[in-house]
Amino acid sequence: MEKESYITIPHQITDKSFQIIQEEIEKIDPDYRFENPLQEAVIKRAIHTTADFDYLRNLKFTHNVLEKIKGVLMNRGVIYTDTTMALSGINKRRLDKLGVSYHCLIRDPRVITMAKEKGITRSMAAVEVAANDSRQKIFIVGNAPTALCKIIEMVNENQLETAAVIGVPVGFVEAAESKQALYKSNIPAIAALGRKGGSNLAAALINAVMYNMDIEKLGDEYGRHTKQ
């Protein structure tokens, strides 16, 4: 392509993407309505990251989860991810500015030892270790259904407190089942029902909340591109 024929300015590329997303939503379902501006921003970010409009229907929000996530972010809580890939995709400069801690324990010696001794996955052991952290927590799971199952199990047994869970593991073995269980639980959650998901989506979802915490007052960071 000739340089003059394509967009080279980053914010214009992003703006154009969100304009296209809104146009496609109107084609798919002209009557589709978001619950609120923040939910709209999060769902559109999911679509922007994956180019998959199934998230209009498959991405579920329970128990006032967006406000719960905002509460952790605004009160110097902590984020735990199941993979380094999910952690690498999160805007850590923004987290640092907010004073929010962030960890992936998958390579932590305590986790490795516990997993071997108990015969469980490291993702499960990481949840057990994180449970000892008394701060307000968000768990972000994009790859490991066993981590999601362990979170639900420990919460049900009063062994773990978590403010919110972003549960979007991708795959064919227990991925859909674990997300369905999260969706039906009493845990405030964003859950991507079905097999789809992934670490890139998990990171995009928490980033979307961070970028749009003041959306009611200031509007979407990138513009919501809805018809006036």
Buried (B, 14 or more C-beta within 10 A) or exposed (E): EEEEEEEEEEEEEBBEBBEBBBEBBEEEEEEEEBEEBBBBBBBBBBBBBBEEBBBBEBBBBBEEBBEBBBBBBEEEBBBBBBBEBBBEBBEEEBBEEBEBBBBBBBEBEEBBEBBEEEEBBBBBBBBBBBBEBEEBBBBBBBBBBBBBBBBBBBBEEEEBEBBBBBBBBBBEEBBBEBBBBBBEBEBBBBBBBBBBBBBBBBBBBBBBBBBBBEBEEEEBBBBBBBEE
